[in-house]
Amino acid sequence: MRTIVLLIFLLFLTRIVYSQQPYSTSNREAIKYFALANEDLDNNLYEESILKLQKAISSDDKFIEAYALLGDIYRLKKNTKLTIETFKKVIALNPEFSRAVYIKLGETEVNDAQYAEAEQHLEKYLTYPNIPKQNIFAAQKLINDCKFSIEALQHPVPFKPVNLGPEINTGDDEYSPVATADEKTLIFTRQINGNEDFYQSIKKDGKWQTATYLSDKINTPNFNEGSEAISQDGKFLFFTGCNRPDGLGRCDIYIAQKKGNDWSKPFDLSPPVNTSGWESQPSISADGRTLYFVSNRKGGYGGYDIWKSKLTDKGWGEPENLGPNINTSYNEQSPFIHADDSTLYFCSNGWPGMGGQDLFVSKLGKDGVWQKPTNLGYPINTNGDESGLTVSANGSTAYFSSNNLNGQGGFDIYTFEMPAKVRPHIVTYVKGIVNDAKTRQPLEAAVEIIDLQNNLPVYRDYSDATQGDFLATLTAGKNYGLNISKSGYLFYSENFSLIGHESNKPFDILVLLDPIEIGNKTILKNIFFDINKFDIKPESKPELQKLIDFLTFNPNLHVEISGHTDNIGNDQANQKLSESRAKSVYDYLVANNIDPARLVFKGYGKTQPIASNDTEEDRSKNRRTEFKVIAK
């Protein structure tokens, strides 16, 4: 059910009541100015109305209706100080004049961080009979804000924001910062003379360089581009474009792909993501297959809700609402899905907070349902509006913008260290370059990373055609298999075991793909056996399937499957164990319809080490399974 944010916060309806007679005064001069003030309000002449109400009060300083109407105008104009002063004068003159004064005063006091006073006035409001249900809901919501805020002020969280400096920030507004997983590229929005465009900065030697205009293919002189998200590898940019001629609605989500050092022309995501309504503020998951965004489409819980769409073989799927553990009858916006794919940061004015929009974090439960969010705490959140938080892949650094911290001018971009309690899971990344082993030229190759526990891909993409590079994030606590393949080449295999891994140190690799030639070999690093056993462990299946696919795609190849051990133990036992392991792989391939005439298996024991046997790390390299091309 869609609940509209309450009228008491959006509309100015009380002056009709105050203009009804009899008044609390018989002073004709006061009544004359009060009537003239109402006429000015009919024409939206607020300053003129204020002057006439002040004259009415000068004629009779106990004219309570004039004070009440004046308080409403101050509230409408967001003059917090005068609103509070004026409504308190109404209560001082007659505490029972109007129950509405208490909820309006309480809301204003929440916005001014006067939480104890606000709670008292809101509780007073709820003592009156026959209050509309929606107003009871609103007052109780504000009381919850007060209770939370009083507690939060007593237990502040660490917060030391650092301005990114003149290389990023200027006298104009800079906001919506997003960084790639390696924190080597920062993209943000800069607004100049009312026009929003994207800029980027590159980090060199640990320091951000002077930001430059992103691209003429994305930025436009006549339309605003903002609220962007960058893929972890920096190759895809999702952003919001409003009122563009190729759009479907007032605001749509667009995507552009990096091509070399420039970007492709962006295109509008088709339905069902974009509609004739309002879609904005995208955030893309680490695997690039789930898009989170904000929309006011039908089927939500409030004004603006957070939705997600999953990429399928036929394109982006029908969006799903994230549900009542995220969305409220108010507004939820600025989603940021962390690289761990299970920690969501967003802003809301519906969950208990400090007033206005606060920043929250929610964790994905084991049941696949988002848990109720946690407020990031004070002073990260204040009685103002906080939004647009993003967090580095390693989880330690948050990026945000503010105009309240005496920066370069307007909104500036800052970082701060994330408090431990609201950090995401530990995430690192693998960054690689794929080259031809002979020519050393970059290759565009298929890159796949699989969670070996559930045999599900967590990353699928291609290395860059011109530079051969790729980047993928890895969440701690899992065992991953990496496979890189290209037609005409042997595939590459690597294993990243992050079980018990507490470091976010990245993996940098250079992958040299060998052409399919007789004598070339590949180490199968994701085939696993228990110690001194030759039964293939279940987590080996993805690698074995990769080998099956390779042999099927290259039907004329003949290969030798070989097993190898370290130098620990009896030589004869090692020889037998290595041969038994090679035969287990051979048997698996034959059982999966690979012609046995194309296969041979052999155990080499300790005789062909690829590393010294002096350390456990090197010995583990020698314990391996390989395949070698023996005929083609």
C-alpha positions in Angstrom: 0.0 0.0 0.0 1.4 3.4 -0.9 1.2 5.9 2.0 1.6 9.6 1.2 3.9 11.5 3.5 1.6 13.4 5.8 -0.1 16.6 5.0 1.1 18.2 8.1 4.6 18.1 6.7 3.7 19.2 3.2 0.8 21.6 3.1 -0.2 24.8 4.7 -3.8 24.3 5.8 -4.3 26.0 9.2 -4.8 29.6 8.3 -8.5 29.1 7.4 -9.2 27.9 10.9 -7.3 30.9 12.4 -9.2 33.4 10.2 -12.6 32.3 11.7 -14.2 34.5 14.3 -14.6 35.1 17.2 -11.0 36.0 17.8 -9.2 36.2 21.1 -9.0 40.0 20.7 -11.6 42.7 20.2 -8.9 45.2 19.0 -10.2 46.4 15.6 -6.7 47.5 14.4 -5.3 44.0 15.2 -8.3 42.3 13.4 -7.8 44.6 10.4 -4.2 43.7 9.9 -5.0 40.0 10.5 -7.6 40.1 7.7 -5.1 41.9 5.4 -2.5 39.2 6.2 -4.9 36.5 5.1 -5.5 38.3 1.9 -1.8 38.4 1.2 -1.5 34.7 1.9 -4.2 34.1 -0.7 -1.7 35.6 -3.2 1.3 33.8 -1.7 2.8 37.2 -0.5 4.4 35.8 2.6 6.7 38.7 3.5 3.8 41.1 3.3 1.7 38.8 5.4 4.4 38.6 8.0 4.6 42.4 8.3 0.9 42.7 8.7 0.8 40.0 11.3 3.5 41.7 13.2 1.4 44.9 13.1 -1.6 43.0 14.4 0.5 41.7 17.3 1.8 45.2 18.0 -1.8 46.3 18.3 -2.6 43.4 20.8 0.4 41.3 22.0 -2.0 38.6 23.2 -3.6 38.0 19.8 -3.1 34.3 19.7 -4.5 33.6 16.2 -1.9 36.1 14.8 0.9 34.3 16.6 -0.3 30.9 15.3 -0.6 32.0 11.7 2.8 33.7 11.9 4.3 30.5 13.2 2.9 28.6 10.3 4.4 31.1 7.8 7.8 30.9 9.5 7.6 27.1 9.4 6.6 27.2 5.7 9.7 29.4 5.0 11.9 27.0 7.1 12.8 29.7 9.6 13.4 27.2 12.4 14.3 29.7 15.1 11.3 32.0 14.6 8.9 29.0 14.2 9.9 27.6 17.6 9.8 31.0 19.3 6.4 31.9 17.8 4.7 28.5 18.6 6.0 28.6 22.1 4.4 32.0 22.5 1.1 30.4 21.4 1.4 27.8 24.1 2.3 30.4 26.7 -0.8 32.4 25.9 -3.1 29.3 25.9 -1.7 25.7 26.1 -5.0 24.4 24.8 -5.5 26.7 21.9 -4.7 24.2 19.1 -3.4 20.6 19.4 -1.8 21.1 15.9 0.7 23.5 17.4 2.3 20.7 19.4 3.0 18.4 16.4 4.2 21.3 14.2 6.4 22.6 17.0 7.7 19.1 17.8 8.6 18.5 14.1 10.5 21.8 13.9 12.4 21.1 17.1 13.5 17.7 15.7 14.8 19.5 12.7 16.7 21.8 15.1 18.1 18.9 17.1 16.1 19.9 20.2 15.1 16.3 20.8 14.1 16.4 24.5 11.8 19.4 24.0 10.3 17.9 20.8 9.5 14.6 22.5 7.6 16.4 25.2 5.5 18.4 22.7 4.8 15.4 20.6 3.8 13.3 23.6 1.4 16.2 24.6 -0.1 16.1 21.1 -0.9 12.4 21.4 -3.0 13.1 24.6 -5.7 14.7 22.6 -8.7 12.7 21.5 -9.8 11.9 17.9 -6.5 12.4 16.2 -6.4 11.1 12.6 -4.5 7.8 12.3 -2.0 9.2 9.9 -1.2 12.0 12.3 -0.7 9.5 15.2 1.6 7.6 12.9 3.6 10.7 12.1 3.9 11.9 15.7 5.0 8.4 16.9 7.6 8.4 14.1 9.0 11.7 15.3 9.0 10.5 18.9 11.0 7.5 17.8 13.5 9.9 16.1 13.8 11.8 19.4 14.5 8.7 21.5 17.0 7.4 19.0 18.8 10.8 18.7 19.0 11.4 22.5 20.7 8.0 22.8 22.9 8.5 19.7 24.2 11.9 21.1 25.4 10.1 24.2 27.3 7.5 22.2 29.0 9.2 19.2 30.8 7.1 16.7 34.3 7.9 15.4 34.1 10.5 12.5 37.1 12.5 11.2 36.2 13.7 7.7 39.1 14.6 5.4 38.7 17.0 2.5 40.1 15.6 -0.7 41.7 18.9 -1.5 41.8 21.3 -4.5 42.7 18.5 -6.9 39.1 17.4 -6.5 37.1 20.2 -4.9 36.6 23.7 -6.2 34.4 26.7 -5.5 31.6 24.9 -7.3 29.7 21.9 -6.0 31.3 18.5 -6.1 29.3 15.4 -5.0 28.3 11.8 -5.7 31.8 10.3 -5.5 32.4 6.7 -6.6 35.8 4.8 -6.7 36.9 1.7 -8.5 37.9 -1.3 -6.4 41.6 -0.5 -6.6 40.9 3.2 -5.6 42.9 4.3 -8.6 40.0 6.1 -10.3 37.4 8.5 -8.7 34.4 9.7 -10.7 32.1 12.4 -9.3 29.6 15.0 -10.3 30.5 18.7 -10.5 27.8 21.4 -11.0 28.8 24.6 -12.8 26.2 27.3 -13.4 23.4 24.8 -12.8 24.7 22.1 -15.2 25.9 18.8 -13.8 28.7 16.9 -15.5 31.1 14.1 -14.6 34.7 14.5 -13.7 37.4 12.0 -12.9 40.7 11.9 -11.0 43.4 9.3 -11.2 45.5 8.4 -8.1 49.3 8.3 -8.6 51.7 7.5 -5.9 48.9 7.6 -3.4 47.7 11.1 -4.3 44.7 12.2 -6.3 45.6 14.1 -9.5 43.7 17.2 -10.7 40.3 16.2 -11.9 39.5 16.3 -15.6 36.3 16.4 -17.7 35.2 12.8 -18.1 34.0 12.7 -21.7 32.1 14.7 -24.4 30.3 11.4 -25.3 28.7 11.3 -21.8 28.5 14.9 -20.6 26.2 17.3 -22.4 25.8 21.1 -22.3 22.0 21.0 -22.1 21.2 18.2 -19.8 22.3 17.1 -16.3 24.3 13.9 -15.7 24.6 12.7 -12.1 24.0 10.1 -9.5 26.4 7.7 -11.0 27.8 4.2 -10.3 31.0 2.7 -11.6 31.7 -1.0 -12.0 34.5 -2.4 -9.8 36.9 -2.5 -12.8 35.9 1.0 -14.0 34.7 -0.3 -17.4 31.0 0.5 -17.1 29.3 3.7 -15.9 25.7 3.7 -14.9 24.2 7.2 -14.3 21.0 9.2 -14.2 20.0 11.5 -17.0 16.9 13.7 -16.8 14.7 15.1 -19.5 16.9 13.8 -22.3 15.2 13.4 -25.7 16.0 9.7 -25.8 14.5 9.1 -22.3 11.4 7.2 -21.4 10.5 9.3 -18.3 11.4 12.4 -16.3 14.7 10.7 -15.2 16.2 7.5 -16.6 19.2 5.3 -16.0 21.8 5.2 -18.7 24.9 3.0 -19.2 28.2 3.7 -21.0 31.2 1.4 -21.6 34.9 2.5 -21.5 36.6 2.0 -24.8 40.4 2.5 -24.4 40.9 5.9 -22.9 37.4 7.2 -23.8 33.8 6.1 -23.3 31.1 4.9 -25.7 27.9 6.9 -26.3 25.6 6.1 -23.4 22.3 4.4 -24.0 19.0 4.4 -22.1 18.2 1.1 -20.3 15.0 -0.2 -21.8 11.9 -1.3 -19.9 11.3 -2.8 -17.4 14.0 -0.8 -15.6 13.1 2.6 -17.1 9.5 3.7 -17.2 7.5 6.8 -17.9 8.0 7.7 -14.2 11.2 8.4 -12.3 14.2 6.1 -12.1 17.5 7.3 -10.7 20.5 6.7 -8.5 21.8 3.4 -9.8 24.3 1.1 -8.0 25.7 -2.0 -9.6 26.7 -5.2 -7.8 30.3 -6.5 -8.0 29.5 -9.2 -10.5 27.6 -6.7 -12.7 24.4 -8.7 -12.7 22.2 -6.9 -10.2 21.3 -3.2 -10.6 19.9 -1.3 -7.6 18.1 1.9 -8.2 15.5 4.3 -6.9 12.0 4.7 -8.4 8.6 6.1 -7.6 6.8 3.4 -9.7 3.7 1.7 -8.6 3.9 -1.2 -6.1 6.2 0.5 -3.6 5.8 1.3 0.0 6.3 5.1 -0.1 7.3 8.1 -2.2 10.7 6.8 -3.4 11.7 3.2 -2.9 14.8 1.1 -3.6 14.4 -1.6 -6.3 16.7 -4.1 -8.0 16.8 -5.8 -11.4 18.8 -8.8 -12.3 20.6 -9.3 -15.6 19.3 -12.4 -17.5 20.1 -13.8 -20.9 17.3 -11.7 -22.3 18.4 -8.4 -20.6 17.5 -6.7 -17.3 14.6 -8.5 -15.6 11.5 -7.2 -14.0 12.5 -5.0 -11.0 11.8 -6.2 -7.5 11.1 -4.0 -4.5 13.6 -4.6 -1.7 10.7 -5.0 0.7 9.7 -3.5 4.1 13.0 -4.2 5.8 14.5 -1.5 3.6 11.6 0.6 2.3 9.1 2.6 4.4 6.1 4.8 3.7 8.6 7.7 3.5 11.6 8.0 1.1 14.6 5.7 0.7 17.3 6.9 -1.7 21.0 6.8 -2.7 21.5 3.0 -2.6 25.1 1.8 -2.6 25.7 -1.9 -2.9 29.2 -2.8 -1.6 31.6 -5.0 -3.4 30.8 -7.8 -1.0 27.3 -7.9 -2.6 25.7 -8.3 0.8 26.0 -4.9 2.4 23.7 -2.1 1.3 24.1 1.6 2.3 21.3 4.0 1.7 19.6 7.1 3.1 16.1 7.3 4.5 13.8 9.7 6.4 11.6 6.8 7.4 13.7 4.8 9.8 14.5 6.2 13.3 17.2 8.9 12.9 18.4 12.3 13.8 15.9 14.2 11.6 15.8 14.7 7.9 17.6 12.0 5.8 20.0 9.7 7.7 22.5 7.1 6.4 21.8 3.4 7.1 23.3 0.1 6.4 21.6 -3.3 6.0 23.1 -6.8 5.7 21.8 -9.6 3.5 20.8 -12.5 5.7 21.6 -16.1 5.0 18.0 -16.5 3.8 18.6 -13.9 1.1 16.4 -11.3 2.8 17.7 -7.9 3.7 17.8 -7.3 7.5 16.4 -4.2 9.1 18.9 -1.4 8.8 21.3 0.1 11.3 21.7 3.9 11.6 25.3 4.8 11.0 25.2 7.0 14.1 26.1 10.5 15.2 28.0 12.5 14.1 28.0 10.8 10.7 24.3 11.6 10.8 22.9 14.9 12.0 19.6 16.7 12.1 20.2 17.8 8.5 20.1 15.6 5.4 22.8 13.0 4.7 23.0 11.1 1.5 25.2 9.8 -1.2 27.6 7.6 0.8 29.9 5.2 -1.0 32.5 2.8 0.5 35.8 1.5 -0.8 36.0 -2.1 -1.8 38.3 -2.8 1.2 35.6 -1.4 3.5 37.8 1.0 5.4 37.1 4.3 3.6 33.8 6.1 3.0 33.3 8.8 0.5 30.7 11.5 0.8 29.9 15.2 0.2 29.0 18.0 2.5 28.5 21.8 2.5 28.8 22.1 6.3 32.5 21.4 6.9 34.2 24.7 5.7 35.6 23.2 2.5 36.7 24.8 -0.8 33.2 26.1 -1.4 29.7 24.7 -1.8 29.5 20.9 -1.6 33.0 19.3 -1.3 34.0 15.6 -1.4 35.4 14.1 1.8 36.5 10.7 3.1 36.4 9.2 6.6 37.3 5.9 8.2 34.3 3.7 8.5 33.5 2.7 12.1 34.1 -1.1 12.6 30.5 -1.9 13.5 29.1 -0.7 10.2 31.8 -1.9 7.8 31.1 -4.5 5.1 32.7 -7.9 4.8 36.4 -8.0 4.0 36.8 -7.7 0.3 40.0 -7.9 -1.8 40.4 -8.0 -5.6 42.4 -9.7 -8.3 43.8 -7.5 -10.9 45.4 -9.0 -13.9 46.7 -8.5 -17.4 46.3 -11.2 -20.1 49.0 -11.5 -22.7 50.0 -13.9 -25.4 52.8 -16.0 -24.0 54.9 -15.7 -27.2 54.3 -12.2 -28.4 53.5 -10.6 -25.1 50.6 -8.7 -26.8 47.4 -8.1 -24.8 44.6 -10.5 -25.4 40.8 -10.2 -25.0 40.0 -13.4 -23.1 37.0 -14.7 -21.2 37.6 -14.3 -17.4 35.5 -16.4 -15.0 35.7 -16.6 -11.2 33.6 -19.3 -9.5 32.7 -19.8 -5.9 33.9 -23.4 -5.6 31.6 -24.2 -2.7 28.4 -23.7 -4.6 29.8 -23.9 -8.2 28.3 -20.5 -9.0 30.1 -17.8 -11.0 30.7 -14.6 -9.1 32.4 -12.8 -12.1 32.2 -13.2 -15.8 33.7 -10.7 -18.2 36.4 -10.2 -20.8 39.8 -8.7 -20.4 40.2 -5.4 -22.2 40.9 -5.8 -25.9 43.5 -3.1 -26.1 45.2 -3.4 -22.7 44.4 -7.0 -21.7 43.5 -5.9 -18.2 40.7 -7.1 -15.9 39.7 -6.6 -12.2 37.3 -8.6 -10.0 36.5 -8.4 -6.3 36.7 -11.4 -3.9 34.9 -11.5 -0.6 36.8 -13.1 2.3 35.7 -16.5 3.7 35.3 -18.3 0.4 37.4 -20.5 -2.0 37.5 -19.2 -5.6 38.6 -20.7 -8.9 39.8 -18.4 -11.7 39.7 -19.5 -15.3 40.8 -17.5 -18.3 40.3 -18.8 -21.8 40.5 -17.8 -25.4 40.0 -19.8 -28.6 43.3 -21.1 -29.9 44.9 -21.1 -26.4 45.3 -23.3 -23.4 43.2 -22.0 -20.6 44.7 -20.6 -17.4 43.8 -21.8 -13.9 44.3 -20.1 -10.6 43.0 -20.6 -7.1 42.3 -18.0 -4.4 41.5 -19.5 -1.0 40.2 -16.7 1.3 38.8 -19.0 4.0 40.1 -17.5 7.2 41.6 -14.7 5.2 41.6 -11.4 7.2 43.7 -9.3 4.8 42.4 -7.0 2.1 45.7 -7.2 0.2 45.0 -7.5 -3.5 46.3 -10.1 -5.9 48.2 -8.8 -9.0 48.8 -11.4 -11.7 50.2 -11.5 -15.2 48.5 -14.2 -17.2 50.5 -15.6 -20.2 48.2 -17.7 -22.3 50.0 -20.5 -24.3 48.9 -21.3 -27.8 47.6 -24.8 -28.3 50.8 -26.4 -29.4 52.3 -29.8 -28.7 54.3 -29.8 -25.4 52.5 -26.9 -23.9 50.8 -27.6 -20.5 48.4 -26.1 -18.0 48.4 -26.6 -14.2 44.9 -27.4 -13.0 45.0 -25.4 -9.7 41.4 -26.0 -8.8 41.5 -29.8 -8.7 41.6 -30.9 -5.0 42.4 -34.1 -3.1 42.5 -34.9 0.6 46.0 -35.5 2.0 47.4 -38.9 0.8 44.1 -39.6 -1.0 43.1 -39.7 -4.7 39.3 -39.2 -4.4 38.5 -36.0 -6.3 36.8 -33.4 -3.9 33.5 -31.9 -4.9 34.9 -28.4 -5.3 37.0 -29.7 -8.2 33.9 -30.1 -10.5 34.0 -26.6 -12.0 37.6 -27.0 -13.1 36.9 -30.5 -14.4 34.0 -29.1 -16.4 36.3 -26.4 -17.8 38.6 -29.2 -19.0 35.8 -31.1 -20.5 34.6 -28.0 -22.4 38.1 -27.4 -23.6 38.5 -30.9 -25.0 35.1 -30.8 -26.5 35.7 -27.5 -28.3 39.1 -28.9 -29.5 38.1 -32.4 -30.6 41.4 -33.3 -32.3 43.6 -32.7 -29.2 45.2 -35.5 -27.3 46.4 -34.8 -23.8 48.4 -36.3 -21.0 47.0 -36.0 -17.5 49.8 -36.0 -15.0 50.0 -36.1 -11.2 52.9 -34.6 -9.1 53.8 -34.6 -5.4 56.3 -32.9 -3.2 59.4 -34.7 -1.7 57.9 -35.5 1.7 57.5 -39.2 2.3 58.3 -42.4 0.6 59.2 -42.1 -3.1 57.3 -45.2 -4.1 54.2 -44.1 -2.3 54.4 -40.6 -3.8 54.7 -42.2 -7.3 51.7 -44.4 -6.7 49.7 -41.5 -5.2 50.5 -39.2 -8.2 49.5 -41.8 -10.7 46.2 -42.6 -8.8 45.3 -38.9 -8.8 46.0 -38.6 -12.5 43.9 -41.7 -13.2 41.0 -40.2 -11.1 40.9 -37.2 -13.4 41.2 -39.5 -16.5 38.3 -41.6 -15.2 36.2 -38.5 -14.6 36.8 -37.3 -18.2 35.9 -40.6 -19.7 32.8 -40.8 -17.6 31.8 -37.5 -19.1 32.1 -38.7 -22.7 35.7 -37.8 -23.5 37.1 -40.4 -25.8 39.7 -42.4 -23.8 41.8 -42.7 -27.0 42.5 -39.0 -26.7 43.8 -39.4 -23.1 46.7 -40.8 -21.2 47.6 -40.5 -17.6 50.9 -40.7 -15.7 52.3 -40.1 -12.3 55.6 -38.4 -11.8 55.8 -38.4 -8.1 58.4 -35.8 -6.9 60.5 -35.9 -10.1 59.3 -32.8 -11.8 59.1 -30.0 -9.2 58.3 -26.4 -10.3 59.5 -24.9 -7.0 61.9 -25.8 -4.2 60.7 -28.1 -1.5 62.1 -26.0 1.3 58.9 -24.3 2.5 55.3 -25.5 2.8 54.2 -22.8 0.3 56.7 -24.1 -2.3 55.8 -27.8 -1.6 52.1 -27.0 -2.2 53.0 -25.7 -5.6 54.7 -29.0 -6.4 51.6 -31.0 -5.4 49.6 -30.5 -8.6 47.7 -31.9 -11.5 48.5 -30.9 -15.1 47.5 -31.6 -18.6 49.9 -31.4 -21.6 49.1 -31.4 -25.3 50.7 -34.5 -26.9 49.0 -34.5 -30.3 46.8 -32.2 -32.3 
